[in-house]
């Protein structure tokens, strides 16, 4: 018997009971997530957060107060938190930012009125039993790929949730895209999408796929999937951690509620 088998029998199962148990260990305790916006007003004419933001995710009003923050552009670098003198921006552990609508990633000082009940998109019965994913790296730094690889380790063990990666787009239900969608990857990405059978879904994984991130908008790098493919789930993060990816996948399958509305995270 192999040594790793004996060791496994001795230690028992290493797989977490999350998300089946809401209070299970998701492995992200103490992780710095997206900046939290408090009720305090900004200092007049401060402008520090806007100046240090590498992705232009922050917009100020004419008085220099925080007016909008696009979490779809945020890479959670914490630079805005570090320079904020009034603690308007504070660190948080909010990492589950998967949403169905891109607009739900945009925080504004005066939030738009939200419906009391936001109906989830109907998922066909064929997705209920299992979900097969075709991943396309459309020009990433491989940070998102490192987190995707962790999904199949013994702790997260994605297969236990009935979710699998496949090499063939013809066998895939979901196209998971990482990267800015560079000029060189634009056509291969569309070819992969066209090879998938209906019904098919798209998940923009990582800030680069959502908005272009730090490197988007150059002559060779695109600005993410917006306007290229019909995205069903937007998941920012640089990179999103494995638990956030699992939450986004379960959101797609209507097995988890959406935690963010109008740029404001909340506990479901």
C-alpha positions, 0 to 999 in steps of 0.5 A: 500500500502506498505511503500516501494511502496510509497517511490518508487513512490515518488523518481521515478526510481533509475535505471541508464540509463547506458549503453544505454546512453554512458555518463550515470552514471555507478556508478564507478566514483572515483574508483581505477582501474588497474595501469596505465603505463606511457611513463617514464622509470623506475629507474635503479635497482629499482625492488620495484614494482616486490618485492611488487606485491603479485601475480607476475604480474610484470616482470622486464628486466635485468636493473630492468626496467618494461618489462611486466605486466600481468593484468590477475594476477593483483588485483589492490591493488595499492602497485606497484603504492605506491612504484614506485619512478619514477611514471612509474606506476600511479593510474587510473580509468580503470576498464573495462578489459574484453577481448576475448583473454587472451593475450590481458591482457598482457602489454609489453614494445614493444607491438606485432603488432595488426590487425587494425580490430579485428573481434568479435566472432560470437554470435548465434542468440539465444543469441541476445534476452536474456542471461541466466547465471549459476554461479559457485563459484569454490573456491572464497572468495565471493568478486566476489559474492558480486559484482554479487549480486549488478547486480540485485539491483535497480541501475544496474537492470540487467534484463532490459538488457535481462540478467538473472541468472538461477539455472539450467545449462540446461537453461543456455547460459553462465557459469560464474565462480568465484574462483581459481577452487579448487580441490574439485570444479573441478569435479562439475564445469565440470559436470555443463559445460557438463549439458549445452546445445549448444551453450554455453559460459564461462566467467572467472570472477575475477583474481582468475578465470583468473589466480589463483590470490593471493591464486592460485597454492597451493595443493588445489587451482588451477590457474583459468580456463586456460586449464580447460574450453574454456573461451570466456571472461576473466575479471580480478579484485579483484573483478571486479565491477558490471559495469565491469561485465556488460561490459564483458557480453555486450562484449560477446553479441557483444553489447560493443566493447573491451576496452583493447588490448595488455594490453593497455586500450583505450576508444572505 
